[in-house]
Amino acid sequence: MNVCAQTLRTQLSLSIKALKQISCDLPTNPEKAAQQLPNDDQIRKQLHSEHTSLTLWNRNEVEENGTKRFVTQLIELKLDADQFIKHYKA
């Protein structure tokens, strides 16, 4: 998979934003926050609802006038606790 550093940094920032929305106390800086990610039990304690929203970048191939190009879009996922934790382990 060919992913640039900016995409990885943005995905990390969006993931940290989701953790902050469930009241996890993390620094704003993605590099510092990545070193202080909560463990599975801490995340489970903070999840109050059945599903949690997570926003990610998604690259889609679009064909217009016979030419193909990639478009980056923000997508919002609704994940349960197990899926949410699995996302952070990846």
C-alpha positions as CSV (number, residue, x, y, z in Angstrom):
1,M,0.0,0.0,0.0
2,N,1.4,3.3,-1.0
3,V,0.5,5.9,1.6
4,C,2.3,9.2,2.1
5,A,3.4,10.5,5.4
6,Q,0.8,13.3,5.3
7,T,-2.0,10.8,5.0
8,L,-0.7,8.8,7.9
9,R,-0.4,11.9,10.0
10,T,-3.9,13.0,9.1
11,Q,-5.4,9.6,9.9
12,L,-3.6,9.6,13.2
13,S,-5.0,13.1,14.0
14,L,-8.5,12.0,13.1
15,S,-8.1,9.0,15.3
16,I,-6.9,11.1,18.2
17,K,-9.9,13.4,17.7
18,A,-12.2,10.4,18.0
19,L,-10.5,9.4,21.3
20,K,-10.8,12.9,22.6
21,Q,-14.5,12.9,21.8
22,I,-14.9,9.9,24.2
23,S,-13.1,11.9,26.9
24,C,-9.7,10.4,26.7
25,D,-7.1,12.9,27.8
26,L,-4.5,13.2,25.1
27,P,-2.1,16.0,23.9
28,T,-3.1,17.9,20.7
29,N,0.2,17.0,19.0
30,P,-0.3,13.7,17.1
31,E,3.3,12.5,17.6
32,K,3.1,13.0,21.4
33,A,-0.4,11.6,21.6
34,A,0.7,8.5,19.7
35,Q,3.1,7.7,22.5
36,Q,0.3,8.1,25.1
37,L,-2.5,6.1,23.5
38,P,-4.8,4.5,26.1
39,N,-5.0,0.7,26.5
40,D,-8.1,-1.4,25.6
41,D,-9.6,-1.3,29.1
42,Q,-9.3,2.5,29.3
43,I,-11.1,2.9,26.0
44,R,-13.9,0.5,27.0
45,K,-14.5,2.5,30.2
46,Q,-14.8,5.8,28.2
47,L,-17.2,4.4,25.6
48,H,-20.7,5.4,26.8
49,S,-22.7,4.7,23.7
50,E,-23.3,1.6,21.7
51,H,-21.5,3.1,18.6
52,T,-18.7,5.6,18.3
53,S,-18.1,7.8,15.3
54,L,-14.7,7.8,13.6
55,T,-13.8,10.1,10.6
56,L,-11.1,8.9,8.2
57,W,-9.7,9.8,4.8
58,N,-10.6,7.5,2.0
59,R,-9.2,7.6,-1.5
60,N,-11.6,6.7,-4.3
61,E,-10.9,6.2,-7.9
62,V,-13.1,8.3,-10.1
63,E,-13.4,8.1,-13.9
64,E,-14.3,11.3,-15.7
65,N,-14.3,11.7,-19.5
66,G,-12.3,8.5,-19.9
67,T,-9.5,9.5,-17.5
68,K,-9.1,8.0,-14.0
69,R,-8.0,10.0,-11.0
70,F,-8.1,9.6,-7.2
71,V,-10.2,11.7,-5.0
72,T,-9.7,11.9,-1.2
73,Q,-12.8,12.2,0.8
74,L,-13.7,12.2,4.5
75,I,-15.9,9.4,5.5
76,E,-17.6,8.8,8.9
77,L,-17.7,5.3,10.3
78,K,-19.9,4.1,13.2
79,L,-18.0,1.5,15.1
80,D,-18.9,-0.6,18.2
81,A,-16.4,-0.9,21.0
82,D,-14.5,-3.9,19.6
83,Q,-14.2,-2.4,16.1
84,F,-13.1,0.9,17.6
85,I,-10.3,-0.8,19.6
86,K,-9.3,-2.9,16.7
87,H,-8.9,0.2,14.6
88,Y,-6.3,1.6,17.1
89,K,-4.3,-1.7,17.2
90,A,-3.8,-1.5,13.4
